[in-house]
Amino acid sequence: MSNYHVPVMLKECLEGLHVRPGAVFVDCTMGGGGHFLEIAKQIEPDGVAIGVDRDADAIAEVTAKSEGFSSRVIIERTPFSGFPEVLKKHKISGIDGVLMDLGVSSHQFDEGARGFSYRADSHLDMRMDTRNNLTAEIIINEYSEESITEILRDYGEVQNPRRMAKLLVESRNSRSIRTTGELVTLLNEEYGFLKNGVLSKVFQGFRIAVNGELDELKSALESSVEWMNPGGRLVIMSYHSLEDRIVKQFIRDKTVDCICPPHFPQCRCDVKPTLKLITRKPVEAGADEVVRNVRARSAKLRIAERL
Ligand SMILES: C[S@@+](CC[C@H](N)C(=O)[O-])C[C@H]1O[C@@H](n2cnc3c(N)ncnc32)[C@H](O)[C@@H]1O
């Protein structure tokens, strides 16, 4: 396996999806293809594997590795909220499962120049899709203090986000903040040496804002339910509580069979559940996997089935 990315909970995801010959699956987050290529293999000879990623490196990586399958392999560079367009383009009317392995790949972190990591000094970029214009540099240097406060609070869950936003705005008024190194130095000078956990939250906040990650997730979850055949599986792996909360709430909303106020003697709402919960609690990686792959430590896997 290449060192692009080591797939997390590979066996659990494939079992959760019910991967089988002839079935049709969408991998929304193809990355290095760790899950995708295994799906493509296990649906042979006549299944369809649709792999989506908005990062050009992921597309190049998996395209190079995906020669020689007898199943149909479709690879498209698009944000995963756009996967229904891919299905329409390829005249696919229903799917048997959707996989989302959220966040960034190890490759994206390790490529210092992409700006995702506070450990490397580079341009404050953080775009998964380099065709988009919005970068972390633009947010940090051009957004209002109020908007930066919201990003740090809502996407980074940073304590006292107002103080940090004020610091950034005051600092940029004398000199623009252009690199990850400048950002880290500024924060360290203000707060004393920050723990890595705090820095990763700050970076997480800006990254989520640059890539619109939470809106992407909400949109793709809705589309998954719309496009899935009965019995189809939704398999989502998240790495922080913001994403996991959205997934948990989404599944809960789609599994309820009544939203009438409790004092109604009879149900009058006509709400029908569209999902069945498969994992009451999120599945976590075993200790041996965490030893082999530290990324697996924070992964939470939730599975639901289309009714
Ligand atoms: C954790 S990695 C997936 C790794 C992959 N499962 C593997 O085993 O190699 C997440 C990937 O999803 C992509 N990604 C994240 N959000 C996306 C979105 N909204 N649309 C398309 N791709 C997205 C990232 O570019 C990254 O390549």
The ligand as an SDF file (V2000), in Angstrom:
LIG
                    3D

 27 29  0  0  0  0  0  0  0  0999 V2000
   -9.9620   10.8890    5.0720 C   0  0  0  0  0  0  0  0  0  0  0  0
   -9.6580   11.1000    3.3810 S   0  0  0  0  0  0  0  0  0  0  0  0
  -10.3000    9.6270    2.6900 C   0  0  0  0  0  0  0  0  0  0  0  0
   -9.3140    8.5180    2.6460 C   0  0  0  0  0  0  0  0  0  0  0  0
   -9.7700    7.2940    1.9000 C   0  0  0  0  0  0  0  0  0  0  0  0
  -10.9380    6.6880    2.4880 N   0  0  0  0  0  0  0  0  0  0  0  0
   -8.6490    6.2780    1.8490 C   0  0  0  0  0  0  0  0  0  0  0  0
   -8.7420    5.2680    2.5330 O   0  0  0  0  0  0  0  0  0  0  0  0
   -7.6730    6.5180    1.1380 O   0  0  0  0  0  0  0  0  0  0  0  0
  -10.8430   12.2610    2.9080 C   0  0  0  0  0  0  0  0  0  0  0  0
  -10.8460   12.6420    1.4300 C   0  0  0  0  0  0  0  0  0  0  0  0
  -12.1060   13.2170    1.1590 O   0  0  0  0  0  0  0  0  0  0  0  0
  -11.9400   14.3530    0.3660 C   0  0  0  0  0  0  0  0  0  0  0  0
  -13.0430   15.2360    0.6990 N   0  0  0  0  0  0  0  0  0  0  0  0
  -13.3490   15.7690    1.8870 C   0  0  0  0  0  0  0  0  0  0  0  0
  -14.4560   16.5030    1.8090 N   0  0  0  0  0  0  0  0  0  0  0  0
  -14.8790   16.4200    0.5220 C   0  0  0  0  0  0  0  0  0  0  0  0
  -16.0000   16.9390   -0.1870 C   0  0  0  0  0  0  0  0  0  0  0  0
  -16.9060   17.6980    0.4140 N   0  0  0  0  0  0  0  0  0  0  0  0
  -16.1290   16.6170   -1.4770 N   0  0  0  0  0  0  0  0  0  0  0  0
  -15.2180   15.8270   -2.1060 C   0  0  0  0  0  0  0  0  0  0  0  0
  -14.1350   15.3100   -1.4960 N   0  0  0  0  0  0  0  0  0  0  0  0
  -13.9800   15.5970   -0.1890 C   0  0  0  0  0  0  0  0  0  0  0  0
  -10.5880   14.9210    0.7230 C   0  0  0  0  0  0  0  0  0  0  0  0
  -10.0620   15.6530   -0.3600 O   0  0  0  0  0  0  0  0  0  0  0  0
   -9.7960   13.6440    1.0330 C   0  0  0  0  0  0  0  0  0  0  0  0
   -9.1090   13.2000   -0.0960 O   0  0  0  0  0  0  0  0  0  0  0  0
  1  2  1  0
  2  3  1  0
  2 10  1  0
  3  4  1  0
  4  5  1  0
  5  6  1  0
  5  7  1  0
  7  8  2  0
  7  9  1  0
 10 11  1  0
 11 12  1  0
 11 26  1  0
 12 13  1  0
 13 14  1  0
 13 24  1  0
 14 15  1  0
 14 23  1  0
 15 16  2  0
 16 17  1  0
 17 18  1  0
 17 23  2  0
 18 19  1  0
 18 20  2  0
 20 21  1  0
 21 22  2  0
 22 23  1  0
 24 25  1  0
 24 26  1  0
 26 27  1  0
M  CHG  2   2   1   9  -1
M  END
$$$$
